[in-house]
Amino acid sequence: MKSLEELKGAVLKFAKDREWEPFHTPKNLSTAVAVEAAELQELFMWLTAEQSTQASPELREKIEDEVGDVLICLVNFAASVGIDPLAAAAQKIKKNHEKYPVDKSRGSAKKYDEY
């Protein structure tokens, strides 16, 4: 896929071909995003920070599958509520620039309300 629009088309067609649209409510799809994100997180559950940066080829394949699942569910969710994910991300980055100014946040893991 070369664009988010192309991905969205493929994801929506996949669901339509299977007549899954009645199940693709915002509630169900937001839950699916969380479940798939948890499955991604589960792959790292007992690894050290260092181990998590050195995935074996087998683990990397599982990670890629879960990243794909998260993105597919997120694209489905965004479509169900009429949100352009790229526009939402751009707007959020803009807000994050305001919440995390470079001079206060560089090299710090503190949340914006902690400094």
Legacy VTK file of the C-alpha trace (Angstrom):
# vtk DataFile Version 3.0
C-alpha trace
ASCII
DATASET POLYDATA
POINTS 115 float
0.000 0.000 0.000
1.276 3.398 -0.887
-1.144 5.617 1.022
-3.514 5.665 3.924
-6.407 6.142 1.493
-5.393 2.996 -0.380
-5.176 1.101 2.917
-8.574 2.430 3.982
-10.109 1.255 0.706
-8.662 -2.227 1.104
-9.711 -2.479 4.762
-13.281 -1.335 4.072
-13.589 -3.650 1.051
-12.357 -6.586 3.130
-15.097 -5.948 5.702
-17.760 -5.268 3.067
-16.987 -8.498 1.181
-17.608 -10.393 4.420
-20.701 -8.355 5.360
-19.077 -7.269 8.629
-20.288 -3.652 8.538
-23.105 -4.274 11.102
-20.456 -5.347 13.613
-18.140 -2.414 12.903
-19.645 0.029 15.364
-17.471 2.619 17.101
-17.824 0.655 20.367
-16.713 -2.616 18.813
-13.920 -1.080 16.774
-12.523 0.973 19.652
-12.463 -2.229 21.683
-10.711 -4.022 18.814
-8.026 -1.307 18.720
-7.390 -1.793 22.441
-7.354 -5.591 22.193
-4.926 -5.590 19.270
-2.701 -3.040 21.039
-2.699 -5.330 24.083
-1.662 -8.258 21.888
1.263 -6.165 20.651
2.155 -5.251 24.213
1.946 -8.909 25.273
4.853 -9.751 22.952
7.099 -7.543 25.105
5.622 -8.409 28.498
8.542 -10.276 30.073
11.407 -8.811 28.059
13.934 -6.435 29.481
14.226 -3.018 27.866
17.354 -4.223 26.071
15.739 -7.450 24.867
12.818 -5.472 23.494
15.181 -3.694 21.092
16.703 -6.923 19.775
13.787 -8.958 18.461
14.507 -12.278 16.782
13.193 -12.735 13.234
10.325 -14.833 14.626
9.364 -12.201 17.185
9.714 -9.436 14.613
7.202 -11.219 12.365
4.722 -11.411 15.258
5.301 -7.721 16.016
4.650 -6.814 12.380
1.417 -8.841 12.407
0.180 -7.048 15.526
1.167 -3.610 14.194
-0.850 -4.464 11.094
-3.824 -5.526 13.203
-3.692 -2.317 15.275
-3.516 -0.147 12.170
-6.318 -2.027 10.410
-8.577 -1.690 13.452
-7.703 1.990 13.825
-8.445 2.672 10.152
-11.783 0.867 10.530
-12.585 2.839 13.679
-11.685 6.191 12.133
-13.849 5.424 9.106
-16.771 4.456 11.337
-16.731 7.843 13.098
-15.763 9.935 10.080
-12.316 10.980 11.276
-9.352 11.466 8.954
-6.531 9.801 10.931
-3.814 11.861 9.239
-5.600 15.111 10.041
-6.193 13.942 13.623
-2.506 13.048 14.006
-1.399 16.393 12.552
-3.682 18.253 14.954
-2.414 16.191 17.900
1.217 16.865 16.976
0.394 20.577 16.964
-1.146 20.285 20.449
1.861 18.270 21.658
4.206 21.035 20.504
2.333 23.356 22.854
2.210 20.877 25.752
5.834 19.774 25.410
8.008 22.766 24.507
11.531 21.718 23.607
13.181 23.809 26.314
11.138 22.095 29.049
10.852 18.571 27.739
14.176 17.774 26.043
15.627 14.613 27.587
12.816 14.332 30.136
10.153 11.651 30.495
8.005 13.911 32.673
4.427 14.561 31.690
3.587 18.130 30.661
1.856 18.869 33.973
4.892 17.759 36.000
7.260 20.594 35.025
LINES 1 116
115 0 1 2 3 4 5 6 7 8 9 10 11 12 13 14 15 16 17 18 19 20 21 22 23 24 25 26 27 28 29 30 31 32 33 34 35 36 37 38 39 40 41 42 43 44 45 46 47 48 49 50 51 52 53 54 55 56 57 58 59 60 61 62 63 64 65 66 67 68 69 70 71 72 73 74 75 76 77 78 79 80 81 82 83 84 85 86 87 88 89 90 91 92 93 94 95 96 97 98 99 100 101 102 103 104 105 106 107 108 109 110 111 112 113 114
